[in-house]
Amino acid sequence: MLLNEKLLNLRRMEEDIFKRALVPAEGRGAPDVVLPPEIMPFAPMEALSSDNWGYTYLKANAFEAWAKRLKRPVTVAIIDTARSFDHPDVKPYAVNEDGRDFTGENAPDPDTRGHGTMCAGCVVGTPVDGRIGTGPAAAGFCKVIPLAGLNSLGQGYMDWLNKAFEYAVNLYLDKYKKRGHAFVISNSWGSSGTGDARFEKMVDQAVKEGIIVTASAGNSGYSGSGSSVIWPGRLKNVWSVASIEANGAPSSFSSGGPEVWSTAPGGAIKTTHPSGGYVIVSGTSFSNPLTVGILSWFLAAFPDMELGEAWDFARSYITDLMSPGFDPRTGWGVPVATPYIDKIPGTTPDLDENTVDVELRGQTVLFANRQAEESPFDYDKYTWHSAKLSAKCEMTYEVGKYLDALNTKKMLFEALAQFASQKYFVASNDPGRLALPEKQVITLTSNEAGFNDIAAWLKSRLEIWLKSTVHQVVLEIDDQITIRI
């Protein structure tokens, strides 16, 4: 009972911090990022004294079979609230001397908010009575660096976060790359806003340098269509992680969308707290570092593995959870350890690793048409529509070049959407097309220019542009009209 009261008090404290974090810092506008409360209000005694179910679900202990073959150190920069990691289960694996505070707050303690310490525990936490962190820390091949881009309220501005990310990239180039380390930048924070161009550019540069960038997908829930993935988790070069519960079902709070790449335990996760104890927390904030720990085993065990090969290896033997292949709630699946143990990157997996189905989403097409019942002689009867275009297509790629192939598909998909915008879709027998600007007219082969005819044209043109089979095109005209072919 006393333990539950303690957790409830922690929850109240978190909610109070959250309310205060919504208030802009002195002399500044509204914060770009505010972390939500994560500590669960109640947890039975056995939850805090038992092993972390996330570690067990991922079967991370199976990686002990690799312990003697590890060759490359892995360093994880955690951009969060911590200025240093002092928890006894984390500190032995922390590179606090490389840590920095970019908030200018100069708080007296290492991690007032605690979020950064909670994330670090998911990567390297090693309690005596049961493992928390999924990475190869105990084997001596995984370290974490605290970079405070968020202040003691869990409040952050993009100039802080940009400086933290830039520092992490330069630290890798100036120090860790020269020492032969693999490098991961973990971001368990985000915003529902449009993001920041400078940060996005730095992510692209980091990826070119071989750094893996991961992020939480967000805790906005999912309506079943579109995307609720937060920024930067929705960036094309970021490994975005959603959350599942102990039964393998998506967490109700977990964001979803085409940007989700994989999923991991995130509901009621045990992890480290700056007080030196443990808490039970929920959120994609913790699914992300649990995944980082798994990736660290790959990078440590295969010293020649490059970034693209890491994505390929993870995808090749990932455990699918929902519909076959990709789905917007769990991405490609969850990286349970056991299927990887006897595998080698670059070899033929149990599934065809070179051909997969991918979903392309989020493009807007502005077009005009008129329905068959409207007279073709009324030249002013064209109606403009702003529609969302999505597609599912096959993608064939070379080993180690998954990201390159996917980005090419997305680029071509976007280009077609732009080509089709500001166009009049006209039936083949419509004399009204002669009154329209010639360069803006797309004449269909059918005698109608209904939404189904336009979707069919988009599907056929996509197959030409993408040079692959398109399984489905979805055209969302408005809340009531959705065309699928």
N, C-alpha and C positions, 0 to 999 in steps of 0.2 A: 504493500500500500504506500509506504514511504517513497518507493522508487517511482510509482506512478505519479505521486504528487510532485516529485522532483522534475519529472518529464513535463508535467503540465505547467509548472512554473517556467521551465525552459521554453515551452511553446508560447506562453504569454510574453516572455521576454523577446522572443523572435518576432512576434506580432507587433510589439511596441517598437522594436528596431525598424521593422518594415514600414510602419506609419511615419516614423521620423525620416526614413530614407526617401520618402516621397517629396519631402520639402527640399527645394534647391539649396545647394551649398551657398555660403555667403558670397554675394557678388556674382553669382552664376545663374544660368537658366535652369530649366528642369533637367534632371540627370538623364543621360542616354540609357543607362542600365540601372535597374533596381532588382536585387535578388528577392524572390518571394520567401516566406517562411517555409522551412523544410522539416523541422522536427515534428514528429507525430505526437499527438497529445497523450496517447496511452500506449504502453508496451508492457506485456507480461514479463515477469521476472526471468522466465526462461529465454526470452528473446535477447536480453542483454548478456546473458551468461553463456549462450550457445554460439556455435559457429555461425558465420555469416552465410545465409542461405544462397546469396548471390554467388559466392565463391564455390559453394557445393554444386549449384545448378550448372555453372560453367565448367565443372569438373576440372578446375584449374590445377588440382593436385596431380593430374595425369602428366603435366609438364615436368614433373620431377624426373621422368624418364629421360629428359633432355639435359639434366643438370650438368653432366660431365662433358657435354658437347658444346656448351655455350662458349662463344669466342668473342663476341662484340659487345662492349658496354652500351647500354641504352640510357640516355638522359632525357627526362621529361620536364619541360618548363611548364609550370602550372600558373597561368595568368588568372588571378583570383583575389582573395582578400588577405592572404598571408604574407607577412614580411619576412617571417622565418618559420620553420617547422620545428616545434619543440616537444611534441608529443613523444613519449618514450618508444612507441612502436613505429614512429616515422623518422625521428631525428637521426638514427644511425644511417639512414639512407638519404638524408637531405644534404644538399650542397648549399648551405645557408650563406656561405661567403660569396656566392654568385647571385644571391637574392637581392632584390631591389624594391623600394617603395616608390611608385610613380604618382601617388596621390598628393604628396606634400603634406600629409596629415600629421606625421610624426607621432603616431599613437604610442603610448607607453608599453603596451603588450604586443606580442607577435601576431596575434590574429583575433581581434575582438569579436568579429562576426562569426568566425569559426568555419566558414564555408570552404576556404582553401584547405584547411587541415582535414576536413571531412573528405574532400576530393583526393588529397594526397594519401589518406588511409586506404582508399579504394585501389590505389596503385601499388603501394609498398607496405601497408600496415601488416605487422607480423606479431600479433599477440601470442603469448605462450599457450593459451587455452583454445586457440582456433584461429586459422588464417583469415584475414580480411582482404588484404591486397592481392590482386591476381598476377602481379608482375614478378620477375625473377630477382627480387631484391635480396632475399635470404641467400641466394646463390651468388650474390655479389655482382650482378649484371644489370641492376636498375637503380637509378638515382633520380631524385626530384629536386627542382629548383623553385623556390617561392618568388613569384613576381606579383606584387600588389598593384593591380590596375583598378581595384575597387577598394573603397575605404571601409572603415569599421562599421558603417551602416549597411554595407553591401551596395553602395551607391557608386556609380562610375560615370565618367565623361569620356568621350571618344579620344580626346587628346591624351588622357592618362593611358587608355588601352592601346592606342597607337604607339605610344612611347614604349610600353611594356613589350608589345609584339616586336617592334623594331629592335629593341635591346636583345630579345631572345634570338632573333635571326642573326644579328651581328655576333652574339656570344657563340653561336654555333660555328660561324665562319671563322672567327678569330681564334677559337680555342678547341671546341669539341670535334669539329670536322678534322682538324689537324691531328687529333688524338685517336681518330678512327671510330668515334662514337656514332651510333644512330641517334637521331634527335626527333622528338615529338613535342609539339606545342599544343597543350590541352586547354580548351576554353569551355568551362561549364557555366556560361552566362550568355545573355543575348538580349535582343530587342525585337519587338514586333514592327519597328520602323523600317525605313528604306535602307539603312546601313550607312557605310562610310566608304567613299571611293578610295581614299588613301589606304585604309586597312585592307580592302579587297585587293588592291595592287600589291601590297606587301605579302598577302597570302599567296598570290600567284608566283611571286618571286621566291618565296620560301619553298614552294613545291618544286620549282625549277632547280633549287639547290639540293633537293632530296629530303626535305623535312616533311614529316607527316603532320598535318594539321587536323585536329579533331574538335568537335563541338557537340554540345547537347542539342537535341532537336527542339526542346521547349516543353513547357507544361501547360499548353493552351487547349489541350483536348483536340478531338478531331470529329468533324461533322460528317465525314464520309465522302467528301469531294473537295477538290481544290487542294490548298496547302495551308497548314497552320504552323509550319516549321519557322522558328525564329531565326533572325540574322545574328551571327554569321553562319549558323548551321545550314542555311539554305544556299550558301555559295557553292559553285560547281566543284571547286578543288578542296572542299572541306568534308571530312568523314563525319557525317551527321548520325548521331545515335539516339534512338528512341528507347522507351522503357517497357518492360514486361513485368508481370507478377509471377509468383511462385508456381502457378499452374500453366505458365507459358502464354497466357492471354495478354494482349496489350493493356497497359495501365490506362485507366480511364482518363487520367490527366495528361497522358503523353500526346504530344503533337504528332501530326502525320502529314504526309505529302510525298511527292515524287523525289524530294531531296533526301529523304531518310535512306541511309545506306545500310544500316544494320540496327539491331536492337540488343539490349542486355538487361539484366535485372535492375530494377529501379524502384520497386515498391517495397517499403519497409526494410531498408538496407541498414545493417549494422556497420558503423564506421567510427573513426577516431574523433574525439572532441578536444579542443584546446585545453580544457580543464585537466587533461590527462586520462579521462575516462572515455566512455563510449556513448553513442546515441543511436537511435533508430530514426532514419530519415527516408524521405521519398522524393523522387524527382529524376528527370533525365540528367540532372547535374552529376548523378552518381553512376548512371548507366555508362556515361561517357568515360570516366577514368577506369571503370572496371574493364571496358573494352581496350583502353590504352595498355593496361597490364597484359592482356592477351597478346596484343600486337608486339609488346616488348619481348615476349618469348620468341616470336617469329624472327624479329630483327636480331636478337642475340644469338639464336641458334644457327642462322644462315647469314654469315657476315657479308656475303656478296649480294644479298637481296636488296634491290633498289625499290624505290617507292611504288612504282607501278606493279612490280612483282609481289609486293606485300598485299596490295589490293586484290590481285589475281589469286594469290594463295588463300587469302581469307574467303574470297568468293567461291573458290573451287570446292571447298569442303565444309562450307557453312551449313548449319542445321536449319532447314526451312521450317517455318512455323504455321503459316496460313496457306493461302492459295499457292500452287506451284510457281516457283520463280519469285519475281519481285512483287511486293504489295506495299501500299503507302503507309501501313501501320508498323510493319516490322522490317521494311526494306528487303534485303536478300535473306535475312534470318538472323540467328544468334550464333556467335562463334564458340560453340561448345568445344572444349579442348580435345576430347578423345579422337575425333575423326582425323586430326592433324598429326597425331603422334608418329605414325609410320609412313608419313608422306614426305615427299621432297618437292620443293618449288620447281616448276617448269616441266614436271612429268604429267602424263595424262591422268586426270582425276577420274573419279567414279562417274562424273557427269561430263558432258561436252563443254569444256571450259572456253572453247573458242566461239561458240554461238549462244547468245542469250537473248531473251526478250527484254527490251527496255521501254520505259514510259517517258514520253516527252510531253511536258505540260507548260502552262502558264503564258501562252502567247495570245495576244488579242488581235483579232481580225475585224477591221471596219469595212463593211461591204454594203452594197445596195442591190436590191432585186425587186421584182414584183411577181405576185402569185399568178397562177394561170387564169384565175377568174377576172383579173384586171385587164382592161382593154389595152392591147399593145399600141393603140393609136393615141393613148393618153400619155404623152411623153413625160409628164410631170408626176407620174404615179409611182416612181421608184421610191422605196422606203429604205432608209439606212439602218443598219444594225451593228452593234458592237458585241462581238461574240468571243468566247474563250475557246481556243483550239487545243485539243490534246490528241495524242496518238500513241499507239503501242506498235513497236516494230521489232524485227529481228536485227541483231547486231553481231557481226563477226569481227573478231579482233585477234591480234597476235599476242602471244604470251608477253606480259610485262607492259602492254600498251592499252589496257582497258580504258584508263582515263582519257587517253588521247582519242580513242575511237568514240567514246561517249561524248566528249566535247565537240568532236566534229559533227556528230549527229545533231546535237543541240544547236550548233551554229547553222547547219543547213535547215533545220526545222524553223528556226527563227527567221532565216532569210526568206523561206517560202511564205511565212505569215506576213512578212513585210511586203513581199511581192503581191500578195492577194489583197492587201489593204488598199482602201481608196479606189476599189474597183467596182464596176457595175457587172453583175452576173446576169447575162441575157440569154433567153431561150433562142434556139437556132432559127425559129420562124418568127422572131419578133422584129418587125420593121422599125421599131422605135430605137433600135441600136444606132441607126444612122444619125440620130439627133444628139448622140452622146459623144464625148471626147474619145477619139479612136484609141488612144493609148491607155484609156481607163476601162476599156470594154473587154470582158472575157466571155466569149460566145460558147455556150455549152452545146454538147452534141444532142441533148434531149430537146423536146418541144416544150419543156417547162423549165422554170428557174426557181423551183421550190427549194426549201432548205435541204431536203434529201439529195437533190441534184447537185447542189453546191458542195455538200459534204463528200459526195461521190467524186466530184472533180478534184477536191483537195486530196482525197485518198490516192487517186490515180497519179496526181502530180507529185505527191510525197514519195511514192515508190520510185519515180524517176529521179527525183532530186537526191533521195537517201540511198538509192541503189540497193534497196533491200525490201523484203516483204513487209507490208504494213498490215497488221492483223485487225486493227480497229482505229477509226477516227471518231472523236467525240467533238461536237460543236454545240456549246452551251449558248443559246441565243439570249435567253433571259431565265428568270427563276422558274418559268413554267414550260419552256420549250428546250429540250435537249435532244439532239439528233445523234444516234450511234449507228455506224455502219461498219 
